[in-house]
Each structure stands twice: as structure tokens, then as C-alpha cells.
Amino acid sequence: MDLEKAPPRREPEGCLVVAIRIPVRIVVLLLVVPVRMVWDALVVGGRFLRDVVLRPLGRALFVWPFVALWRYVLVPLGRALAWLGNVLFVVPLVWLYRYVLTPLGHGIAAALRWLYARVLAPAGRAVMWVLRGIGVVLAAAGLGVLAALAWLGRYLLAALTWLGRYLLVVPGVWLYTWILAPVGRAIAWTVQMVATGIGLGIYWTLRVLFVLPAVGLYRWVLAPVGRVLAVIGREVGEAVGHAWRVAGHISRAVGRFLGTLLRWILVEPVRWVYRTVLTPVGHVVRDLVLRPAAQAARAVGRATRQALASVRESARQTRADIRRMLFGEPEQREKVARREPQARETRTLGSSTTALTKD
């Protein structure tokens, strides 16, 4: 079994198709190549604009503000409203349903069951018993009257049926069978013959005046012109598709050539200058200028901090000497034993250091 897909069969082509195909493809290729190159340039520019400008701008203007609004405003606000609604509505309604409405409903249901079982059901049974008795009495009284009326109605209906049959049905059937049906058939045959003759005349008139010229016009003029136009349209469509694909390859090759040219003209010289000139110069500047300057700045900073520390210490000593000259020596406070454990002594319950167990 052949699993490969067979190529589509094509009808044999004439010399007209071959003669049309080559010029059409050449002309279409010359027209499509600039359009495809412009299209590819616009696509590349559009992708660059989308990735570099529009997408970051859209995120900055639309996505991030809405995300921040949702995350830091709407979500906390929704949670706060949900908690407030739960506290103000749900919890009171649940409490009202559970502890007020449910016991009240159970009590009303029990009262209605008692009322139905003890009052309404016995009363209904009594009323039905009374009505059943009244019905039995009335049925016994009216049974004779109904029997007499039924006998009289049976004979009256038989008499009316006999009169209606012989006064209406039999004459109507005779009139339909021997008069109306033959007259109707004759009228229908006459109308059918007249309509058939008129229809045949109109049919042949329309056929001769319109159908035969239209068929001839379609068969000998429109169909050949349509076939030629279909061939031309098909060839133009195939030529446009083929030219579009060829123009894509050409545009890709031109783009690669321009990219390579731009790389060798601009990118590679800039890279060479950066790698060969700027990088060594930067290293030299870093090693000979920036690092010594940074070390000198750090040394100046250390010296400045030491000088400021010595100045602060001198000022502190001066304030202490002036305070000692004016107010004398400060009183020494007595040291209080804190009962702290020694360095190698473990704590026990008797040697606690909490504020409540201090001496």
C-alpha cells in the first residue's frame, strides 16, 4: 500500500496557457518585488517598534497602573467590603434565621398540624357525611323522572332522524350525483384545455424570444470568454503567489546583504575600536588614575574621620574638665550585687536573676 500522497493531477495545458504564463510571471515579478521589499521593511520596523517602544510603553501606561490598582486598591477594598458585609449582614441574618425564624417556623408548623388533625379534618369528614346523605336522597327521588325523560327522548330522536334522512340527505345526494358532479367535470375540462393552450403559446413565445437567444449567447460567447478569463485569472493568481515567494527570497537576501554590509561598515569597526583602543585606554585610566584617586579619597576620608574623632574627644574632655571645675567631682554610686552567676557556674532555682527574685 502506497502511503505517500500522490501529486495532484493537472489537466493538459494548451499553447495559449503557456504563452500567457511567462510574460505574466515576468511582469508580476517586476511589480511584486518592490512591494515585497517595502512590506518586509515595514514588518521589521513594526516588530522593532512593537518590541522596543509600544510594548514597554503599553506596560508602563496600562498594565502596571491597572495591576497596581487591582493589587493595592481593589483587592484590599474588596476584602474590607466582604468582611464588613459579613459582619453587618451575613452574621445577623444567620443568627436571626437560626435562633428566631427557625423556632418560630417550627412552632407555627406544629400549630397548623394540630389544627388540621384536631379541627379541620373532623369538620371536613362531618360535612362530607352530610353531603353524601343528601346526594343519596336526591338520587333516589330523581331516578324515576330521568328514566321517563330518557324513554321519551329516544323515540323523539328516532322520528327526527327518519325525517331528516328522507327530506334532506336523499335529495341532496341525488342532486350532487346527477347534476352538480357532471356540470363541474365539464367546466373543469374546459378550463384545463383553455389553460393548456394558453400556457403552450406563452411557453413557445418565451422560448423563441428569450431562452434560445440566451442559450446561444452563453454557449458561443460568454462561456469561451469566461474560460479565457478564468485561465488568465488563474495564471495571474499563480504568478502573484510565485512572485511573492520569489520576492520574499530576494528581499531576505537583500536584507542579509544590507545587514552584513552594516555590520562590516559600522558594527565591526566600532567593536574593533572598543576592543583595541577604548578597553586598553580604560584599563590604563582605571589603573593609573581612578584607583589611585579612590585610594587617596579613602585615605583622606580616614584621616578626616580620625581628626573629627580626636576633635570630638578633645571637646568631650574639655566639657568634663569645665564641669569638674564648676561643680566638683560627681558622687560615686555604690555597686549593687546582682547575684549573677559566675563564668563557669550553672544557674539553679536558688540563683535566679529575674527582677522578682533579686535581693
C-alpha positions in Angstrom: 0.0 0.0 0.0 1.5 3.3 -1.1 1.4 5.7 1.9 2.9 8.7 0.1 0.5 11.3 -1.1 0.1 11.3 -4.9 0.7 14.6 -6.6 -2.4 16.3 -7.9 -3.3 15.6 -11.5 -3.3 18.6 -13.8 -5.2 18.9 -17.0 -3.2 19.2 -20.2 -2.4 22.8 -20.9 -2.6 24.4 -24.3 -0.3 26.7 -26.1 -2.4 29.7 -25.0 -1.8 29.0 -21.3 2.0 28.6 -21.9 2.1 31.7 -24.0 0.3 33.7 -21.3 2.2 32.3 -18.3 5.8 33.5 -19.0 5.1 37.2 -19.7 2.6 37.4 -16.9 5.1 36.0 -14.4 7.8 38.3 -15.5 5.6 41.4 -15.3 4.1 40.4 -11.9 7.6 39.6 -10.5 8.8 43.1 -11.5 5.8 44.6 -9.9 5.8 42.5 -6.7 9.5 42.6 -5.8 9.4 46.4 -4.6 6.1 45.8 -2.8 7.5 42.7 -1.0 10.7 44.6 0.0 8.7 47.5 1.3 6.4 45.0 3.1 9.3 43.2 4.7 10.9 46.6 5.7 7.6 47.6 7.3 7.3 44.3 9.1 10.8 44.6 10.5 10.2 48.2 11.5 6.8 47.3 13.1 8.3 44.5 15.1 11.1 46.7 16.3 8.7 49.5 17.2 6.4 46.9 19.0 9.2 45.3 21.0 11.2 48.5 21.8 8.5 51.2 22.1 4.9 50.1 22.1 5.1 47.1 24.4 7.1 48.8 27.2 5.0 52.0 26.8 1.8 49.9 27.0 3.0 48.1 30.1 4.0 51.4 31.7 0.8 53.2 30.8 -1.8 50.5 31.0 -0.7 47.2 32.5 1.3 48.3 35.6 -1.2 51.0 36.7 -4.1 48.5 36.4 -2.1 45.8 38.2 -1.2 48.3 41.0 -4.8 49.5 41.2 -6.0 45.9 41.4 -3.4 44.7 43.8 -3.2 47.6 46.2 -6.6 49.3 45.9 -9.4 47.0 44.6 -8.3 43.7 46.3 -7.9 45.3 49.9 -11.1 47.3 49.3 -13.0 44.2 48.2 -11.7 42.2 51.2 -12.7 45.1 53.5 -16.2 45.3 52.0 -16.6 41.5 52.2 -15.6 41.5 55.8 -17.9 44.4 56.5 -20.8 42.8 54.7 -20.2 39.5 56.6 -20.2 41.4 59.9 -23.1 43.7 59.1 -25.5 41.4 57.1 -24.5 37.7 57.0 -23.8 37.1 60.7 -27.0 38.9 61.9 -29.1 37.2 59.2 -27.7 33.8 60.1 -28.4 34.5 63.8 -31.9 35.7 63.0 -32.6 32.6 60.9 -31.1 30.2 63.3 -32.4 31.5 66.7 -35.6 33.4 65.7 -37.2 32.3 62.4 -36.4 28.6 62.7 -38.0 28.1 66.2 -40.9 30.3 65.1 -41.5 28.3 61.9 -41.3 25.0 63.9 -43.9 26.4 66.3 -46.3 27.6 63.5 -46.0 24.2 61.7 -46.8 22.3 64.9 -49.8 24.6 65.5 -51.0 24.1 61.9 -50.6 20.3 62.2 -52.6 20.3 65.4 -55.3 22.5 63.8 -55.6 20.2 60.8 -55.6 17.0 62.8 -58.0 18.1 65.6 -60.3 20.6 63.9 -60.3 20.8 60.1 -60.1 17.0 59.4 -63.1 16.1 61.7 -65.1 19.0 60.4 -64.4 18.0 56.8 -65.4 14.4 57.4 -68.7 15.5 59.0 -69.5 17.8 56.1 -68.8 15.1 53.6 -71.0 12.6 55.5 -73.9 15.1 55.4 -73.4 15.9 51.7 -73.3 12.1 50.9 -76.6 11.6 52.6 -78.2 14.5 50.8 -76.9 13.1 47.5 -78.4 9.7 48.1 -81.8 11.2 48.9 -81.8 13.4 45.8 -80.7 10.5 43.6 -83.5 8.2 44.8 -86.0 11.0 44.2 -84.9 11.9 40.7 -84.2 8.4 39.3 -87.8 7.9 38.1 -88.0 11.3 36.4 -84.8 10.7 34.5 -86.0 7.3 33.3 -89.2 8.7 31.8 -87.3 11.5 30.1 -84.8 9.1 28.6 -87.6 6.9 27.1 -89.4 9.9 25.5 -86.1 11.4 24.1 -85.2 8.0 22.5 -88.4 7.9 20.4 -88.3 11.6 19.6 -84.7 11.3 18.3 -85.7 8.3 16.1 -88.5 10.3 14.5 -86.3 13.3 13.8 -83.6 11.1 12.2 -86.1 9.5 9.8 -87.5 12.9 8.7 -84.0 14.4 8.2 -82.8 11.4 6.1 -85.8 11.4 3.6 -86.3 15.2 3.5 -82.6 16.4 3.2 -80.0 13.7 2.7 -81.6 11.6 -0.1 -82.5 14.7 -2.3 -79.0 16.2 -1.7 -77.2 13.1 -2.7 -79.4 12.7 -5.9 -78.7 16.4 -6.8 -74.9 16.1 -6.3 -74.7 12.7 -8.2 -76.8 13.6 -11.3 -76.5 17.4 -11.7 -73.6 19.1 -9.8 -70.9 16.5 -10.5 -71.3 16.3 -14.3 -71.5 20.0 -14.6 -68.4 20.5 -12.5 -66.4 17.9 -14.6 -67.4 19.7 -17.8 -66.4 23.1 -16.5 -63.0 21.7 -15.2 -62.2 20.0 -18.5 -63.0 23.2 -20.5 -60.8 25.4 -18.2 -58.0 22.8 -18.3 -58.0 22.8 -22.1 -58.0 26.6 -22.4 -55.2 27.0 -19.8 -53.1 24.3 -21.6 -53.4 26.1 -24.9 -52.6 29.5 -23.4 -49.6 28.0 -21.5 -48.2 26.3 -24.6 -48.5 29.5 -26.5 -46.7 31.6 -23.8 -44.1 28.9 -23.4 -43.1 28.8 -27.0 -43.2 32.5 -27.3 -40.9 33.0 -24.3 -38.6 30.1 -25.6 -38.2 31.6 -29.0 -37.8 35.2 -27.9 -35.6 34.8 -24.8 -34.4 31.3 -24.0 -32.9 30.3 -27.3 -31.0 33.7 -27.7 -29.8 33.5 -24.1 -28.6 29.9 -24.6 -26.8 30.8 -27.8 -25.2 33.9 -26.2 -24.0 31.8 -23.2 -22.8 28.8 -25.2 -21.0 30.7 -28.1 -19.9 34.0 -26.4 -19.9 34.0 -22.6 -18.6 30.5 -22.0 -15.4 30.9 -24.2 -14.8 34.4 -22.9 -15.2 33.1 -19.3 -12.8 30.2 -19.9 -10.2 32.6 -21.3 -10.7 35.0 -18.3 -10.5 32.1 -15.9 -7.2 30.9 -17.4 -5.9 34.5 -17.3 -7.1 34.9 -13.7 -5.7 31.6 -12.6 -2.3 32.3 -14.2 -2.3 35.8 -12.7 -3.0 34.4 -9.2 -0.4 31.7 -9.5 2.1 34.3 -10.9 1.3 36.6 -8.0 1.9 33.7 -5.5 5.1 32.6 -7.2 6.3 36.2 -7.5 5.5 36.8 -3.8 7.6 33.8 -2.7 10.5 34.7 -5.1 10.3 38.3 -3.9 10.5 37.0 -0.3 13.7 35.2 -1.1 15.1 38.2 -2.9 14.1 40.5 0.0 15.6 38.1 2.5 18.9 38.1 0.5 18.9 41.9 0.2 18.2 42.2 3.9 21.0 39.8 4.8 23.4 41.7 2.4 22.4 45.0 4.0 22.8 43.6 7.5 26.2 42.2 6.6 27.2 45.5 5.0 26.1 47.4 8.0 27.9 45.0 10.3 31.2 45.4 8.4 30.9 49.1 7.9 29.6 50.2 11.4 29.4 47.3 13.9 32.8 45.7 13.3 34.8 49.0 13.3 33.0 50.1 16.5 33.7 46.7 18.1 37.4 46.8 17.0 37.8 50.4 18.3 36.1 49.4 21.6 38.1 46.2 22.0 41.5 47.5 20.7 41.5 51.2 21.8 38.9 52.0 24.3 39.3 48.9 26.5 43.1 49.3 27.0 42.8 53.0 27.5 40.0 52.4 30.0 42.2 49.9 31.9 45.1 52.3 31.9 42.9 55.1 33.2 41.4 52.8 35.8 44.8 51.6 37.0 46.7 54.9 36.8 44.1 57.5 37.6 40.9 56.1 39.1 42.3 53.6 41.6 45.0 56.0 43.0 42.3 58.7 43.2 40.0 56.3 45.0 42.7 55.2 47.4 43.7 58.9 48.0 40.0 59.7 48.6 39.7 56.8 51.1 42.9 57.9 52.9 41.6 61.5 53.1 38.3 60.2 54.4 40.0 58.1 57.1 42.2 61.0 58.1 39.2 63.3 58.2 37.3 60.8 60.4 40.2 60.4 62.7 40.6 64.2 63.0 36.9 64.6 63.7 37.1 61.8 66.3 40.1 63.4 68.0 38.3 66.8 67.9 35.1 65.3 69.5 37.2 63.5 72.2 39.0 66.8 73.0 35.7 68.6 73.2 34.3 65.9 75.5 37.4 66.1 77.8 37.1 69.9 77.8 33.4 69.8 78.8 34.3 67.3 81.5 37.1 69.5 82.9 34.9 72.6 82.9 32.0 70.7 84.6 34.5 69.3 87.2 35.9 72.9 87.9 32.4 74.4 88.3 30.5 71.6 90.1 33.3 69.4 91.6 33.7 65.7 91.3 30.5 63.7 90.8 29.4 61.3 93.6 30.3 57.7 93.2 27.4 55.3 93.4 27.6 52.2 95.4 27.8 49.0 93.4 24.8 46.6 94.0 25.4 42.9 93.8 23.2 41.5 91.0 23.7 37.9 92.0 24.8 37.0 88.5 26.3 33.5 88.2 30.0 33.2 87.7 31.6 32.3 84.4 31.6 28.6 85.0 28.7 28.3 87.4 25.3 26.9 86.2 22.1 28.6 87.2 19.7 26.9 89.7 16.3 27.7 91.1 18.1 29.4 94.0 20.2 31.7 91.8 17.6 33.2 89.6 18.3 36.6 88.0 14.8 37.8 87.4 13.5 41.0 88.8 11.1 39.3 91.3 13.9 37.2 93.0 16.6 39.9 93.2 17.7 40.9 96.8 
